[in-house]
Amino acid sequence: MALIAGATASGKSAIALDIAEREGGIIINADASQVYRDLRVLTARPSAHDEARSPHRLFGYRDGAEACSAAAWAADARRAIAEAHDAGRLPILVGGTGLYLRTLIEGIAPVPEIDPAIRSHVRTLSAAEGHVLLQKEDPSSASRLHPNDTSRILRALEVVRSTGRPIGEWRQEKTGGLSGTVTIDAWLIDRPVAELYARCDARVADMVAAGALDEVAALVARKLDPALPVMRAIGVRPFAAHLAGEITIDLAIDQVRQETRNYAKRQRTWLRHQHVGVKFMAA
């Protein structure tokens, strides 16, 4: 199995397509935002032309009204990988969503369903409130998590309250990972930060020219829950604010550029600290 990761979409997609055409591969998406069919332009999904050149899987295959979890995607990815192997083709994973890749490779902790009443109460807490409580109920997780990391703090708190065990203990029992069952040839496209940020800025301009505003307008018209992942994809909120007359297009573009650079920086940092035999390449 080939894994091509990096902090921008363009280089990964081009390399994956070259390999797929040369080796008879199947390209499998590993980007959390590209799973949603609502946002082809904003998430830089492969074009229809590229998808026609080689088989693509798990791109735009979910409706934005349905949140796709890392566990659900990993199950879909395992099936897509197995189908590629059964057909004698090379599965090529492309993307940079760390949680998705980690869940697929390492497996997932078998945490039972969270008590709805506990989840409802915990999700009303702020990060600061949750962190104070976590220091008492799961000090190990509290010491590991940043005090402003709302989602992970509240997740750890709901797990310990619902199951009576810290989330760290559950994670020691991960199951379903591909590690040890397949050979992973991992490549990281790594660029100097200045070049990376320049490409991020250029990508935002290209998205606007390609119709990103129309795409966001169509998504907003669906009136989906703003907490859904598709509504929190990079670019949705600033462009939606512009369409609502709240900010100028220049300010919206500046905000999307900054969000993109921040995300690319986090991706780059995470990917450089993985230990799956990653090879570095420039593209």
Secondary structure, DSSP 8 states (H G I E B T S, - for coil): -EEEEESSHHHHHHHHHHHHHHHTEEEEE--TTTTBTT-TTTTT---HHHHHHS-EESSS-B-TTS---HHHHHHHHHHHHHHHHHTT-EEEEE---HHHHHHHHHEE-------HHHHHHHTTS-HHHHHHHHHHH-HHHHHHS-TT-HHHHHHHHHHHHHHSS-HHHHHTT-EE--BTTB--EEEEE---HHHHHHHHHHHHHHHHHTTHHHHHHHHHTT---TTSGGGGSTTHHHHHHHHTTSS-HHHHHHHHHHHHHHHHHHHHHHHHT--S--EEE--
